[in-house]
């Protein structure tokens, strides 16, 4: 075998420059794809972990609500939401039916007094349990730190706890209550969250920034199945953008449409968010938010499921002939934050035998 043939065999037994470049390119693409997968994997792992944690937090919440119990229905702070300046606010109704959603914090036997800022779930709220005489406002009332009960894990200090729960209660029977638990996370240290005044006689703010943890707030929406301009008209809700008084502000910024700034209430909703109907407690998930009328405001909420309007239970086959104003509960992100703080929403019916009315 001559030298020329030996060189040819040697080249054939190795890799040419072109083959090596192709192999390097394939390896580089593979490394890039692997690098791209890691963040997705971390996010999916985090989501799975949080869903598991949320279920545990919700179970603890249901147990605590059952343990603490509820006041009699006629002592609940409100029966329904009343519109004030075009926005929902708590008032005591004379024709109370108690079949709308109420905050557990104000239906528990532990008396909660809203502090001077007029917003619930803020640091200046105070708590008291009726003493041995069973009557609130007497000398033997007991101080109770109810706020500690809403954090998870229970055994850790408040500064180390990342998760918290809130609950809505709605009467569905003589002593049966539909309980809806929102499990939320603290997104970042120092973030302030939206809240709203508990009593219409309080401050002029209809929504406030001041809670140090995420909480559900009520928002007015409109359901109009007579507008068939889109194929999703049965799943559409329009966030009502009214023009409140000049004193009704969020973070010292006029939030109505006329001010020329983006309506702050619109930031309460986004794709993937969960809302709860105040009227029947039904849970919905938002598919997308659209600007259908082209006015520059993404005010139309598209749900995954058809909306169950007022009168649906009596006749689900006949749509309303006029638009209906409804109230929904949603957990807004923190101020200047776009991260959704709600980890999960859970619901069950609990019977409270101690309720007398």
C-alpha positions as CSV (number, residue, x, y, z in Angstrom):
1,X,0.0,0.0,0.0
2,X,1.5,3.3,-1.0
3,X,1.6,6.5,0.9
4,X,-1.2,8.1,-1.0
5,X,-3.6,5.3,-0.2
6,X,-2.6,5.5,3.5
7,X,-3.4,9.2,3.6
8,X,-6.8,8.6,2.0
9,X,-7.7,5.9,4.5
10,X,-6.7,8.2,7.4
11,X,-9.0,11.0,6.1
12,X,-11.8,8.6,5.7
13,X,-11.4,7.3,9.2
14,X,-11.7,10.9,10.8
15,X,-14.0,13.9,10.3
16,X,-13.8,16.5,7.6
17,X,-13.9,20.2,8.5
18,X,-17.5,20.5,7.2
19,X,-18.7,17.6,9.2
20,X,-17.1,19.1,12.4
21,X,-18.8,22.5,11.8
22,X,-22.2,20.8,11.3
23,X,-21.7,18.8,14.5
24,X,-20.7,21.9,16.4
25,X,-23.7,23.8,15.1
26,X,-26.1,20.9,16.1
27,X,-24.5,20.8,19.6
28,X,-24.8,24.6,19.9
29,X,-28.5,24.5,19.0
30,X,-29.1,21.7,21.5
31,X,-27.4,23.7,24.3
32,X,-29.5,26.7,23.5
33,X,-32.7,24.6,23.5
34,X,-31.7,23.1,26.8
35,X,-31.0,26.5,28.3
36,X,-34.4,27.7,27.1
37,X,-36.1,24.7,28.8
38,X,-34.6,25.4,32.2
39,X,-36.6,28.6,32.9
40,X,-39.8,26.9,31.7
41,X,-39.1,24.0,33.9
42,X,-38.5,26.2,36.9
43,X,-41.7,28.1,36.3
44,X,-43.7,24.9,35.9
45,X,-42.2,23.4,39.0
46,X,-43.0,26.6,41.0
47,X,-46.6,26.6,39.7
48,X,-47.0,22.9,40.6
49,X,-45.6,23.5,44.1
50,X,-47.8,26.5,44.7
51,X,-50.9,24.7,43.6
52,X,-50.1,22.0,46.1
53,X,-49.4,24.6,48.8
54,X,-52.7,26.4,47.9
55,X,-54.7,23.2,48.4
56,X,-53.2,22.8,51.9
57,X,-53.8,26.5,52.8
58,X,-57.4,26.2,51.6
59,X,-57.9,23.1,53.8
60,X,-56.6,24.9,56.8
61,X,-58.8,27.9,56.0
62,X,-61.9,25.8,55.8
63,X,-61.0,24.1,59.1
64,X,-60.4,27.5,60.8
65,X,-63.6,29.0,59.5
66,X,-65.5,25.9,60.8
67,X,-63.7,26.2,64.1
68,X,-64.4,29.9,64.6
69,X,-67.9,29.7,63.3
70,X,-70.2,32.5,62.1
71,X,-72.5,35.0,63.6
72,X,-76.2,34.7,63.0
73,X,-77.2,35.9,59.6
74,X,-79.0,38.9,60.8
75,X,-75.8,40.1,62.4
76,X,-73.8,39.9,59.2
77,X,-72.4,43.3,58.1
78,X,-74.3,43.4,54.8
79,X,-76.7,41.4,52.7
80,X,-75.7,42.8,49.4
81,X,-73.6,45.3,47.6
82,X,-75.0,48.7,46.9
83,X,-73.7,51.0,44.2
84,X,-72.1,54.2,45.4
85,X,-70.9,56.6,42.7
86,X,-71.1,53.8,40.2
87,X,-69.0,51.4,42.3
88,X,-69.9,48.7,44.9
89,X,-69.7,49.4,48.6
90,X,-70.9,47.7,51.7
91,X,-74.1,48.9,53.2
92,X,-76.6,47.3,55.5
93,X,-79.8,46.6,53.6
94,X,-83.3,46.7,55.1
95,X,-84.5,43.8,52.8
96,X,-81.5,41.6,53.7
97,X,-81.6,38.1,52.2
98,X,-78.0,37.3,53.1
99,X,-77.5,35.3,49.9
100,X,-74.8,37.5,48.5
101,X,-71.1,37.2,49.3
102,X,-69.8,38.7,52.5
103,X,-66.3,38.7,53.8
104,X,-65.6,36.0,56.5
105,X,-63.6,38.6,58.4
106,X,-66.9,40.4,59.1
107,X,-69.2,37.4,59.6
108,X,-67.0,35.6,62.2
109,X,-68.0,35.8,65.9
110,X,-64.7,37.8,66.4
111,X,-65.7,41.4,66.0
112,X,-63.6,43.4,63.6
113,X,-63.5,47.2,63.8
114,X,-62.1,49.1,60.8
115,X,-59.4,51.6,61.8
116,X,-59.2,55.3,61.0
117,X,-58.2,54.7,57.4
118,X,-61.6,53.2,56.6
119,X,-60.1,50.3,54.7
120,X,-60.4,46.7,55.8
121,X,-57.4,44.4,56.1
122,X,-55.1,47.2,57.0
123,X,-52.8,47.5,60.0
124,X,-55.1,49.7,62.2
125,X,-58.0,47.2,62.3
126,X,-58.8,45.9,65.8
127,X,-60.3,42.6,66.8
128,X,-62.4,41.5,69.9
129,X,-64.3,38.4,71.0
130,X,-67.3,38.7,73.2
131,X,-66.5,37.8,76.8
132,X,-68.4,35.4,79.1
133,X,-71.5,37.5,78.8
134,X,-71.6,36.9,75.1
135,X,-72.2,40.6,74.3
136,X,-69.9,42.8,72.3
137,X,-68.9,46.1,73.7
138,X,-68.8,45.2,77.4
139,X,-66.0,45.3,79.8
140,X,-65.2,41.5,79.6
141,X,-64.6,41.5,75.8
142,X,-61.3,39.8,74.9
143,X,-58.6,41.1,72.5
144,X,-58.0,38.6,69.7
145,X,-55.3,38.8,67.0
146,X,-57.5,37.4,64.3
147,X,-55.2,38.7,61.6
148,X,-52.6,36.1,62.5
149,X,-55.0,33.3,61.6
150,X,-55.0,34.2,57.9
151,X,-51.3,33.6,57.3
152,X,-49.6,30.4,56.3
153,X,-47.6,28.6,57.6
154,X,-49.3,29.2,61.0
155,X,-46.2,28.4,63.1
156,X,-43.9,30.8,61.5
157,X,-43.4,34.5,62.2
158,X,-45.4,36.9,60.0
159,X,-42.3,38.2,58.3
160,X,-41.4,34.7,57.1
161,X,-44.8,33.8,55.8
162,X,-45.5,34.1,52.1
163,X,-49.0,32.9,51.8
164,X,-52.3,34.2,53.1
165,X,-56.0,33.4,52.6
166,X,-59.2,35.4,52.5
167,X,-62.8,34.0,52.3
168,X,-66.2,35.0,51.1
169,X,-69.3,33.6,52.8
170,X,-72.7,33.2,51.1
171,X,-75.9,31.8,52.6
172,X,-77.2,28.8,50.6
173,X,-79.5,27.2,53.1
174,X,-81.0,27.5,56.6
175,X,-77.6,26.9,58.2
176,X,-75.5,26.1,55.2
177,X,-72.9,28.6,53.9
178,X,-71.0,28.5,50.7
179,X,-67.4,29.4,51.5
180,X,-65.0,30.6,48.8
181,X,-61.3,30.8,49.8
182,X,-58.8,32.9,47.9
183,X,-55.2,31.8,48.5
184,X,-52.7,34.5,47.8
185,X,-48.9,35.1,47.9
186,X,-46.9,38.1,48.8
187,X,-45.3,39.1,45.5
188,X,-42.5,41.4,46.7
189,X,-41.4,43.0,50.0
190,X,-42.8,46.4,50.5
191,X,-45.6,46.2,47.8
192,X,-48.8,47.9,48.8
193,X,-52.1,46.3,47.7
194,X,-55.5,47.6,46.9
195,X,-58.4,47.6,49.4
196,X,-61.7,49.3,49.7
197,X,-63.7,51.1,52.5
198,X,-65.9,48.8,54.4
199,X,-68.6,51.4,55.1
200,X,-70.1,53.9,52.7
201,X,-70.1,56.5,55.5
202,X,-66.3,56.3,55.7
203,X,-63.7,58.1,53.6
204,X,-64.5,59.2,50.0
205,X,-62.0,56.8,48.5
206,X,-63.8,53.9,46.7
207,X,-60.6,52.0,46.3
208,X,-57.5,52.5,48.4
209,X,-53.9,51.4,48.4
210,X,-52.8,50.4,51.9
211,X,-53.2,46.7,52.5
212,X,-49.9,44.9,53.1
213,X,-51.2,41.7,51.5
214,X,-53.4,40.8,48.5
215,X,-57.1,40.7,49.1
216,X,-60.2,40.3,46.9
217,X,-62.1,43.5,46.1
218,X,-65.6,43.9,44.5
219,X,-65.9,45.5,41.1
220,X,-69.0,46.4,39.1
221,X,-69.4,44.8,35.6
222,X,-72.1,44.7,33.0
223,X,-73.4,41.6,31.2
224,X,-75.2,42.4,28.0
225,X,-76.1,39.3,25.9
226,X,-78.2,41.5,23.6
227,X,-75.0,42.8,22.0
228,X,-74.2,40.0,19.6
229,X,-71.4,41.9,17.8
230,X,-68.9,39.2,18.8
231,X,-69.1,35.4,18.9
232,X,-68.2,35.4,22.6
233,X,-71.1,37.7,23.6
234,X,-72.4,35.1,26.1
235,X,-69.0,35.1,27.8
236,X,-68.4,38.9,27.9
237,X,-68.4,41.2,30.9
238,X,-67.7,44.9,30.6
239,X,-65.8,46.5,33.4
240,X,-67.9,49.6,34.2
241,X,-65.8,52.8,34.0
242,X,-67.9,55.4,35.6
243,X,-66.8,59.0,36.4
244,X,-66.7,59.3,40.2
245,X,-66.3,62.5,42.2
246,X,-62.9,64.2,42.0
247,X,-62.2,63.0,45.5
248,X,-62.4,59.4,44.5
249,X,-58.8,58.6,43.7
250,X,-56.3,55.8,43.9
251,X,-52.8,56.8,45.0
252,X,-53.7,60.4,44.5
253,X,-54.5,59.9,40.8
254,X,-57.9,60.4,39.4
255,X,-58.9,57.0,38.1
256,X,-61.9,57.7,35.9
257,X,-62.0,57.7,32.1
258,X,-62.3,61.5,31.9
259,X,-59.0,62.1,33.6
260,X,-57.1,60.9,30.5
261,X,-55.0,58.4,32.4
262,X,-55.4,54.6,32.3
263,X,-58.2,53.5,34.5
264,X,-56.6,51.9,37.6
265,X,-59.5,49.4,37.9
266,X,-58.6,47.9,34.5
267,X,-55.3,46.7,36.1
268,X,-57.4,44.6,38.4
269,X,-58.1,42.1,35.6
270,X,-56.0,40.2,33.2
271,X,-55.8,36.9,31.3
272,X,-55.7,33.9,33.6
273,X,-57.2,35.7,36.5
274,X,-60.1,34.2,38.6
275,X,-63.3,36.1,39.5
276,X,-66.2,35.2,41.7
277,X,-69.8,36.3,41.1
278,X,-71.1,38.1,44.1
279,X,-74.7,37.0,43.4
280,X,-74.2,33.2,43.2
281,X,-70.6,32.6,44.2
282,X,-69.8,30.9,40.8
283,X,-66.1,30.9,40.0
284,X,-65.0,32.0,36.5
285,X,-61.6,32.2,34.8
286,X,-60.7,35.0,32.4
287,X,-59.6,33.9,29.0
288,X,-58.6,37.3,27.6
289,X,-59.2,41.1,27.9
290,X,-60.1,43.0,24.8
291,X,-60.7,46.6,23.6
292,X,-63.8,45.7,21.5
293,X,-65.1,49.2,21.0
294,X,-61.7,50.7,20.1
295,X,-61.7,53.4,22.7
296,X,-58.2,52.6,24.0
297,X,-59.4,50.8,27.1
298,X,-59.2,47.0,27.5
299,X,-62.5,46.9,29.3
300,X,-64.1,43.8,27.9
301,X,-63.5,40.6,29.9
302,X,-63.9,37.3,27.9
303,X,-64.5,34.3,30.1
304,X,-63.8,30.6,29.4
305,X,-67.4,29.7,30.4
306,X,-70.8,31.3,29.6
307,X,-71.9,33.8,32.3
308,X,-74.8,32.7,34.4
309,X,-77.0,35.8,34.5
310,X,-79.5,36.8,37.1
311,X,-82.4,34.5,36.3
312,X,-80.3,31.7,34.8
313,X,-81.3,29.1,37.5
314,X,-85.0,29.7,36.7
315,X,-84.7,29.6,32.9
316,X,-81.2,28.8,31.5
317,X,-82.6,28.7,28.0
318,X,-83.7,32.3,27.8
319,X,-81.2,35.1,27.7
320,X,-82.0,38.5,29.4
321,X,-83.4,41.1,27.1
322,X,-81.6,44.0,28.8
323,X,-78.1,44.5,30.2
324,X,-77.5,43.5,33.8
325,X,-75.1,45.2,36.3
326,X,-73.3,42.6,38.4
327,X,-70.6,42.6,41.0
328,X,-67.6,40.3,40.9
329,X,-64.7,39.7,43.3
330,X,-61.1,39.7,42.1
331,X,-57.7,39.8,43.6
332,X,-55.8,42.8,42.0
333,X,-52.0,42.8,41.7
334,X,-50.0,45.1,43.9
335,X,-49.5,48.7,43.1
336,X,-47.0,49.1,40.3
337,X,-46.8,45.3,39.9
338,X,-48.1,43.1,37.1
339,X,-47.6,39.7,38.9
340,X,-50.9,38.0,39.7
341,X,-50.9,37.3,43.5
342,X,-53.8,34.8,43.6
343,X,-52.5,31.2,43.7
344,X,-55.9,29.4,43.8
345,X,-59.6,29.7,44.6
346,X,-61.4,26.9,46.4
347,X,-65.0,26.5,47.4
348,X,-67.2,24.2,49.6
349,X,-70.4,24.3,51.5
350,X,-70.1,24.2,55.3
351,X,-73.0,23.7,57.8
352,X,-72.9,25.9,60.9
353,X,-75.3,24.4,63.5
354,X,-74.8,27.3,65.9
355,X,-76.5,29.8,63.5
356,X,-79.9,30.6,64.9
357,X,-81.4,32.5,62.0
